[in-house]
């Protein structure tokens, strides 16, 4: 059985060694923007400091 070559985690194309683990600069930058924009945020009912979201004063 042939082994699968590693794929880009965003689009599934073959990886490029220059942009590993991504296939291109575009996918690499898109991933970075997801991190900056909190696209990978894990939803939680309580903030790390122990306060509930509705009790926080630093929001809007």
PDB file with one MODEL, atoms N, CA, C and O in Angstrom:
MODEL        1
ATOM      1  N   UNK A   1       0.846  -1.188   0.000  1.00  0.00           N
ATOM      2  CA  UNK A   1       0.000   0.000   0.000  1.00  0.00           C
ATOM      3  C   UNK A   1       0.888   1.247   0.000  1.00  0.00           C
ATOM      4  O   UNK A   1       1.768   1.365   0.853  1.00  0.00           O
ATOM      5  N   UNK A   2       0.680   2.173  -0.931  1.00  0.00           N
ATOM      6  CA  UNK A   2       1.514   3.378  -0.984  1.00  0.00           C
ATOM      7  C   UNK A   2       1.249   4.288   0.207  1.00  0.00           C
ATOM      8  O   UNK A   2       0.118   4.406   0.679  1.00  0.00           O
ATOM      9  N   UNK A   3       2.316   4.932   0.685  1.00  0.00           N
ATOM     10  CA  UNK A   3       2.153   5.859   1.811  1.00  0.00           C
ATOM     11  C   UNK A   3       1.602   7.188   1.306  1.00  0.00           C
ATOM     12  O   UNK A   3       1.903   7.624   0.195  1.00  0.00           O
ATOM     13  N   UNK A   4       0.811   7.800   2.125  1.00  0.00           N
ATOM     14  CA  UNK A   4       0.244   9.109   1.773  1.00  0.00           C
ATOM     15  C   UNK A   4       1.292  10.187   1.991  1.00  0.00           C
ATOM     16  O   UNK A   4       1.978  10.195   3.014  1.00  0.00           O
ATOM     17  N   UNK A   5       1.416  11.088   1.041  1.00  0.00           N
ATOM     18  CA  UNK A   5       2.326  12.210   1.239  1.00  0.00           C
ATOM     19  C   UNK A   5       1.638  13.242   2.118  1.00  0.00           C
ATOM     20  O   UNK A   5       0.417  13.392   2.060  1.00  0.00           O
ATOM     21  N   UNK A   6       2.401  13.949   2.922  1.00  0.00           N
ATOM     22  CA  UNK A   6       1.803  14.958   3.809  1.00  0.00           C
ATOM     23  C   UNK A   6       1.044  16.018   2.999  1.00  0.00           C
ATOM     24  O   UNK A   6       1.467  16.405   1.910  1.00  0.00           O
ATOM     25  N   UNK A   7      -0.051  16.464   3.539  1.00  0.00           N
ATOM     26  CA  UNK A   7      -0.902  17.448   2.876  1.00  0.00           C
ATOM     27  C   UNK A   7      -1.010  18.711   3.707  1.00  0.00           C
ATOM     28  O   UNK A   7      -0.823  18.697   4.923  1.00  0.00           O
ATOM     29  N   UNK A   8      -1.315  19.799   3.025  1.00  0.00           N
ATOM     30  CA  UNK A   8      -1.541  21.087   3.678  1.00  0.00           C
ATOM     31  C   UNK A   8      -2.756  20.963   4.595  1.00  0.00           C
ATOM     32  O   UNK A   8      -3.796  20.472   4.157  1.00  0.00           O
ATOM     33  N   UNK A   9      -2.654  21.394   5.852  1.00  0.00           N
ATOM     34  CA  UNK A   9      -3.781  21.272   6.776  1.00  0.00           C
ATOM     35  C   UNK A   9      -4.964  22.184   6.425  1.00  0.00           C
ATOM     36  O   UNK A   9      -6.068  21.970   6.925  1.00  0.00           O
ATOM     37  N   UNK A  10      -4.754  23.188   5.583  1.00  0.00           N
ATOM     38  CA  UNK A  10      -5.850  24.104   5.239  1.00  0.00           C
ATOM     39  C   UNK A  10      -6.582  23.695   3.971  1.00  0.00           C
ATOM     40  O   UNK A  10      -7.813  23.681   3.948  1.00  0.00           O
ATOM     41  N   UNK A  11      -5.844  23.363   2.914  1.00  0.00           N
ATOM     42  CA  UNK A  11      -6.516  23.110   1.639  1.00  0.00           C
ATOM     43  C   UNK A  11      -6.360  21.686   1.132  1.00  0.00           C
ATOM     44  O   UNK A  11      -7.073  21.288   0.210  1.00  0.00           O
ATOM     45  N   UNK A  12      -5.447  20.903   1.707  1.00  0.00           N
ATOM     46  CA  UNK A  12      -5.279  19.520   1.316  1.00  0.00           C
ATOM     47  C   UNK A  12      -4.329  19.285   0.150  1.00  0.00           C
ATOM     48  O   UNK A  12      -4.127  18.138  -0.248  1.00  0.00           O
ATOM     49  N   UNK A  13      -3.744  20.333  -0.406  1.00  0.00           N
ATOM     50  CA  UNK A  13      -2.766  20.158  -1.489  1.00  0.00           C
ATOM     51  C   UNK A  13      -1.461  19.627  -0.910  1.00  0.00           C
ATOM     52  O   UNK A  13      -1.261  19.643   0.305  1.00  0.00           O
ATOM     53  N   UNK A  14      -0.572  19.153  -1.786  1.00  0.00           N
ATOM     54  CA  UNK A  14       0.726  18.646  -1.348  1.00  0.00           C
ATOM     55  C   UNK A  14       1.532  19.765  -0.686  1.00  0.00           C
ATOM     56  O   UNK A  14       1.502  20.910  -1.135  1.00  0.00           O
ATOM     57  N   UNK A  15       2.243  19.429   0.370  1.00  0.00           N
ATOM     58  CA  UNK A  15       3.061  20.405   1.088  1.00  0.00           C
ATOM     59  C   UNK A  15       4.246  20.858   0.258  1.00  0.00           C
ATOM     60  O   UNK A  15       4.748  20.122  -0.592  1.00  0.00           O
ATOM     61  N   UNK A  16       4.681  22.072   0.517  1.00  0.00           N
ATOM     62  CA  UNK A  16       5.894  22.615  -0.095  1.00  0.00           C
ATOM     63  C   UNK A  16       6.904  22.788   1.035  1.00  0.00           C
ATOM     64  O   UNK A  16       6.587  23.380   2.067  1.00  0.00           O
ATOM     65  N   UNK A  17       8.114  22.276   0.845  1.00  0.00           N
ATOM     66  CA  UNK A  17       9.136  22.331   1.899  1.00  0.00           C
ATOM     67  C   UNK A  17       9.409  23.761   2.359  1.00  0.00           C
ATOM     68  O   UNK A  17       9.732  23.979   3.526  1.00  0.00           O
ATOM     69  N   UNK A  18       9.286  24.730   1.466  1.00  0.00           N
ATOM     70  CA  UNK A  18       9.546  26.128   1.831  1.00  0.00           C
ATOM     71  C   UNK A  18       8.506  26.670   2.800  1.00  0.00           C
ATOM     72  O   UNK A  18       8.818  27.538   3.615  1.00  0.00           O
ATOM     73  N   UNK A  19       7.273  26.172   2.725  1.00  0.00           N
ATOM     74  CA  UNK A  19       6.178  26.698   3.560  1.00  0.00           C
ATOM     75  C   UNK A  19       5.643  25.657   4.539  1.00  0.00           C
ATOM     76  O   UNK A  19       4.536  25.808   5.057  1.00  0.00           O
ATOM     77  N   UNK A  20       6.409  24.613   4.794  1.00  0.00           N
ATOM     78  CA  UNK A  20       6.001  23.507   5.646  1.00  0.00           C
ATOM     79  C   UNK A  20       5.375  23.993   6.937  1.00  0.00           C
ATOM     80  O   UNK A  20       5.965  24.865   7.575  1.00  0.00           O
ATOM     81  N   UNK A  21       4.246  23.506   7.363  1.00  0.00           N
ATOM     82  CA  UNK A  21       3.489  22.373   6.851  1.00  0.00           C
ATOM     83  C   UNK A  21       2.446  22.741   5.801  1.00  0.00           C
ATOM     84  O   UNK A  21       1.559  21.938   5.511  1.00  0.00           O
ATOM     85  N   UNK A  22       2.536  23.921   5.235  1.00  0.00           N
ATOM     86  CA  UNK A  22       1.537  24.386   4.267  1.00  0.00           C
ATOM     87  C   UNK A  22       2.021  24.188   2.836  1.00  0.00           C
ATOM     88  O   UNK A  22       3.174  23.820   2.610  1.00  0.00           O
ATOM     89  N   UNK A  23       1.143  24.430   1.878  1.00  0.00           N
ATOM     90  CA  UNK A  23       1.482  24.239   0.471  1.00  0.00           C
ATOM     91  C   UNK A  23       1.974  25.525  -0.181  1.00  0.00           C
ATOM     92  O   UNK A  23       2.636  25.480  -1.219  1.00  0.00           O
ATOM     93  N   UNK A  24       1.658  26.663   0.415  1.00  0.00           N
ATOM     94  CA  UNK A  24       1.990  27.937  -0.215  1.00  0.00           C
ATOM     95  C   UNK A  24       2.041  29.043   0.830  1.00  0.00           C
ATOM     96  O   UNK A  24       1.657  28.854   1.985  1.00  0.00           O
ATOM     97  N   UNK A  25       2.521  30.193   0.398  1.00  0.00           N
ATOM     98  CA  UNK A  25       2.533  31.370   1.274  1.00  0.00           C
ATOM     99  C   UNK A  25       1.100  31.777   1.628  1.00  0.00           C
ATOM    100  O   UNK A  25       0.834  32.218   2.746  1.00  0.00           O
ATOM    101  N   UNK A  26       0.188  31.628   0.680  1.00  0.00           N
ATOM    102  CA  UNK A  26      -1.210  32.002   0.923  1.00  0.00           C
ATOM    103  C   UNK A  26      -1.823  31.220   2.070  1.00  0.00           C
ATOM    104  O   UNK A  26      -2.467  31.801   2.943  1.00  0.00           O
ATOM    105  N   UNK A  27      -1.627  29.897   2.077  1.00  0.00           N
ATOM    106  CA  UNK A  27      -2.177  29.089   3.170  1.00  0.00           C
ATOM    107  C   UNK A  27      -1.470  29.397   4.485  1.00  0.00           C
ATOM    108  O   UNK A  27      -2.105  29.427   5.540  1.00  0.00           O
ATOM    109  N   UNK A  28      -0.170  29.622   4.429  1.00  0.00           N
ATOM    110  CA  UNK A  28       0.571  29.975   5.647  1.00  0.00           C
ATOM    111  C   UNK A  28       0.037  31.277   6.234  1.00  0.00           C
ATOM    112  O   UNK A  28      -0.185  31.374   7.441  1.00  0.00           O
ATOM    113  N   UNK A  29      -0.168  32.278   5.379  1.00  0.00           N
ATOM    114  CA  UNK A  29      -0.671  33.569   5.845  1.00  0.00           C
ATOM    115  C   UNK A  29      -2.110  33.472   6.334  1.00  0.00           C
ATOM    116  O   UNK A  29      -2.482  34.129   7.306  1.00  0.00           O
ATOM    117  N   UNK A  30      -2.921  32.654   5.664  1.00  0.00           N
ATOM    118  CA  UNK A  30      -4.312  32.478   6.094  1.00  0.00           C
ATOM    119  C   UNK A  30      -4.356  31.866   7.493  1.00  0.00           C
ATOM    120  O   UNK A  30      -5.175  32.266   8.320  1.00  0.00           O
ATOM    121  N   UNK A  31      -3.475  30.895   7.760  1.00  0.00           N
ATOM    122  CA  UNK A  31      -3.410  30.287   9.082  1.00  0.00           C
ATOM    123  C   UNK A  31      -3.019  31.319  10.134  1.00  0.00           C
ATOM    124  O   UNK A  31      -3.602  31.356  11.218  1.00  0.00           O
ATOM    125  N   UNK A  32      -2.031  32.157   9.814  1.00  0.00           N
ATOM    126  CA  UNK A  32      -1.602  33.203  10.749  1.00  0.00           C
ATOM    127  C   UNK A  32      -2.742  34.181  11.033  1.00  0.00           C
ATOM    128  O   UNK A  32      -2.937  34.599  12.175  1.00  0.00           O
ATOM    129  N   UNK A  33      -3.487  34.542  10.002  1.00  0.00           N
ATOM    130  CA  UNK A  33      -4.634  35.439  10.204  1.00  0.00           C
ATOM    131  C   UNK A  33      -5.704  34.798  11.085  1.00  0.00           C
ATOM    132  O   UNK A  33      -6.361  35.488  11.864  1.00  0.00           O
ATOM    133  N   UNK A  34      -5.881  33.491  10.966  1.00  0.00           N
ATOM    134  CA  UNK A  34      -6.825  32.797  11.852  1.00  0.00           C
ATOM    135  C   UNK A  34      -6.389  32.919  13.308  1.00  0.00           C
ATOM    136  O   UNK A  34      -7.221  33.108  14.195  1.00  0.00           O
ATOM    137  N   UNK A  35      -5.078  32.810  13.556  1.00  0.00           N
ATOM    138  CA  UNK A  35      -4.581  32.974  14.921  1.00  0.00           C
ATOM    139  C   UNK A  35      -4.782  34.408  15.409  1.00  0.00           C
ATOM    140  O   UNK A  35      -5.243  34.626  16.530  1.00  0.00           O
ATOM    141  N   UNK A  36      -4.438  35.382  14.571  1.00  0.00           N
ATOM    142  CA  UNK A  36      -4.596  36.791  14.959  1.00  0.00           C
ATOM    143  C   UNK A  36      -6.059  37.146  15.188  1.00  0.00           C
ATOM    144  O   UNK A  36      -6.371  37.909  16.103  1.00  0.00           O
ATOM    145  N   UNK A  37      -6.947  36.612  14.383  1.00  0.00           N
ATOM    146  CA  UNK A  37      -8.365  36.922  14.485  1.00  0.00           C
ATOM    147  C   UNK A  37      -9.124  36.025  15.436  1.00  0.00           C
ATOM    148  O   UNK A  37     -10.355  36.038  15.453  1.00  0.00           O
ATOM    149  N   UNK A  38      -8.405  35.241  16.232  1.00  0.00           N
ATOM    150  CA  UNK A  38      -8.983  34.316  17.200  1.00  0.00           C
ATOM    151  C   UNK A  38      -9.882  33.279  16.538  1.00  0.00           C
ATOM    152  O   UNK A  38     -10.857  32.825  17.136  1.00  0.00           O
ATOM    153  N   UNK A  39      -9.552  32.900  15.292  1.00  0.00           N
ATOM    154  CA  UNK A  39     -10.304  31.865  14.594  1.00  0.00           C
ATOM    155  C   UNK A  39     -10.147  30.498  15.225  1.00  0.00           C
ATOM    156  O   UNK A  39     -10.976  29.615  15.003  1.00  0.00           O
ATOM    157  N   UNK A  40      -9.096  30.310  16.007  1.00  0.00           N
ATOM    158  CA  UNK A  40      -8.848  29.032  16.663  1.00  0.00           C
ATOM    159  C   UNK A  40      -9.203  29.082  18.149  1.00  0.00           C
ATOM    160  O   UNK A  40      -8.802  28.204  18.913  1.00  0.00           O
ATOM    161  N   UNK A  41      -9.934  30.083  18.549  1.00  0.00           N
ATOM    162  CA  UNK A  41     -10.297  30.255  19.961  1.00  0.00           C
ATOM    163  C   UNK A  41     -11.215  29.129  20.419  1.00  0.00           C
ATOM    164  O   UNK A  41     -12.107  28.713  19.680  1.00  0.00           O
ATOM    165  N   UNK A  42     -11.003  28.643  21.616  1.00  0.00           N
ATOM    166  CA  UNK A  42     -11.853  27.618  22.202  1.00  0.00           C
ATOM    167  C   UNK A  42     -12.904  28.323  23.052  1.00  0.00           C
ATOM    168  O   UNK A  42     -12.558  29.039  23.991  1.00  0.00           O
ATOM    169  N   UNK A  43     -14.191  28.126  22.733  1.00  0.00           N
ATOM    170  CA  UNK A  43     -15.225  28.798  23.519  1.00  0.00           C
ATOM    171  C   UNK A  43     -15.237  28.303  24.971  1.00  0.00           C
ATOM    172  O   UNK A  43     -15.041  27.117  25.237  1.00  0.00           O
ATOM    173  N   UNK A  44     -15.467  29.221  25.888  1.00  0.00           N
ATOM    174  CA  UNK A  44     -15.516  28.875  27.307  1.00  0.00           C
ATOM    175  C   UNK A  44     -16.586  29.712  27.996  1.00  0.00           C
ATOM    176  O   UNK A  44     -16.845  30.851  27.608  1.00  0.00           O
ATOM    177  N   UNK A  45     -17.198  29.140  29.013  1.00  0.00           N
ATOM    178  CA  UNK A  45     -18.201  29.854  29.786  1.00  0.00           C
ATOM    179  C   UNK A  45     -17.558  30.774  30.822  1.00  0.00           C
ATOM    180  O   UNK A  45     -18.176  31.738  31.272  1.00  0.00           O
ATOM    181  N   UNK A  46     -16.339  30.476  31.189  1.00  0.00           N
ATOM    182  CA  UNK A  46     -15.669  31.253  32.219  1.00  0.00           C
ATOM    183  C   UNK A  46     -14.292  31.674  31.732  1.00  0.00           C
ATOM    184  O   UNK A  46     -13.583  30.891  31.099  1.00  0.00           O
ATOM    185  N   UNK A  47     -13.921  32.891  32.022  1.00  0.00           N
ATOM    186  CA  UNK A  47     -12.614  33.419  31.640  1.00  0.00           C
ATOM    187  C   UNK A  47     -11.530  32.783  32.511  1.00  0.00           C
ATOM    188  O   UNK A  47     -11.837  32.299  33.600  1.00  0.00           O
ATOM    189  N   UNK A  48     -10.286  32.771  32.067  1.00  0.00           N
ATOM    190  CA  UNK A  48      -9.196  32.177  32.861  1.00  0.00           C
ATOM    191  C   UNK A  48      -9.038  32.781  34.248  1.00  0.00           C
ATOM    192  O   UNK A  48      -8.558  32.111  35.162  1.00  0.00           O
ATOM    193  N   UNK A  49      -9.440  34.051  34.419  1.00  0.00           N
ATOM    194  CA  UNK A  49      -9.291  34.670  35.743  1.00  0.00           C
ATOM    195  C   UNK A  49     -10.445  34.331  36.681  1.00  0.00           C
ATOM    196  O   UNK A  49     -10.494  34.836  37.802  1.00  0.00           O
ATOM    197  N   UNK A  50     -11.378  33.479  36.237  1.00  0.00           N
ATOM    198  CA  UNK A  50     -12.464  33.022  37.105  1.00  0.00           C
ATOM    199  C   UNK A  50     -13.749  33.807  36.978  1.00  0.00           C
ATOM    200  O   UNK A  50     -14.747  33.427  37.591  1.00  0.00           O
ATOM    201  N   UNK A  51     -13.773  34.896  36.204  1.00  0.00           N
ATOM    202  CA  UNK A  51     -14.997  35.668  36.057  1.00  0.00           C
ATOM    203  C   UNK A  51     -15.813  35.143  34.879  1.00  0.00           C
ATOM    204  O   UNK A  51     -15.250  34.642  33.906  1.00  0.00           O
ATOM    205  N   UNK A  52     -17.093  35.254  34.963  1.00  0.00           N
ATOM    206  CA  UNK A  52     -17.963  34.866  33.860  1.00  0.00           C
ATOM    207  C   UNK A  52     -17.878  35.936  32.779  1.00  0.00           C
ATOM    208  O   UNK A  52     -17.568  37.090  33.073  1.00  0.00           O
ATOM    209  N   UNK A  53     -18.148  35.566  31.538  1.00  0.00           N
ATOM    210  CA  UNK A  53     -18.054  36.514  30.425  1.00  0.00           C
ATOM    211  C   UNK A  53     -18.900  37.764  30.653  1.00  0.00           C
ATOM    212  O   UNK A  53     -18.457  38.867  30.333  1.00  0.00           O
ATOM    213  N   UNK A  54     -20.091  37.620  31.190  1.00  0.00           N
ATOM    214  CA  UNK A  54     -20.958  38.786  31.373  1.00  0.00           C
ATOM    215  C   UNK A  54     -20.513  39.684  32.532  1.00  0.00           C
ATOM    216  O   UNK A  54     -20.997  40.808  32.661  1.00  0.00           O
ATOM    217  N   UNK A  55     -19.583  39.192  33.386  1.00  0.00           N
ATOM    218  CA  UNK A  55     -19.068  39.985  34.508  1.00  0.00           C
ATOM    219  C   UNK A  55     -17.818  40.793  34.140  1.00  0.00           C
ATOM    220  O   UNK A  55     -17.324  41.565  34.961  1.00  0.00           O
ATOM    221  N   UNK A  56     -17.312  40.629  32.941  1.00  0.00           N
ATOM    222  CA  UNK A  56     -16.064  41.287  32.567  1.00  0.00           C
ATOM    223  C   UNK A  56     -16.317  42.755  32.246  1.00  0.00           C
ATOM    224  O   UNK A  56     -17.320  43.091  31.616  1.00  0.00           O
ATOM    225  N   UNK A  57     -15.415  43.624  32.674  1.00  0.00           N
ATOM    226  CA  UNK A  57     -15.560  45.066  32.473  1.00  0.00           C
ATOM    227  C   UNK A  57     -14.848  45.557  31.224  1.00  0.00           C
ATOM    228  O   UNK A  57     -15.091  46.677  30.777  1.00  0.00           O
ATOM    229  N   UNK A  58     -13.966  44.731  30.648  1.00  0.00           N
ATOM    230  CA  UNK A  58     -13.165  45.179  29.521  1.00  0.00           C
ATOM    231  C   UNK A  58     -13.864  44.970  28.184  1.00  0.00           C
ATOM    232  O   UNK A  58     -13.244  45.198  27.145  1.00  0.00           O
ATOM    233  N   UNK A  59     -15.099  44.556  28.160  1.00  0.00           N
ATOM    234  CA  UNK A  59     -15.826  44.356  26.907  1.00  0.00           C
ATOM    235  C   UNK A  59     -16.796  45.503  26.684  1.00  0.00           C
ATOM    236  O   UNK A  59     -17.356  46.074  27.620  1.00  0.00           O
ATOM    237  N   UNK A  60     -16.971  45.817  25.412  1.00  0.00           N
ATOM    238  CA  UNK A  60     -17.800  46.796  24.853  1.00  0.00           C
ATOM    239  C   UNK A  60     -18.752  47.593  25.509  1.00  0.00           C
ATOM    240  O   UNK A  60     -19.409  48.418  24.875  1.00  0.00           O
TER     241      UNK A  60
ENDMDL
END
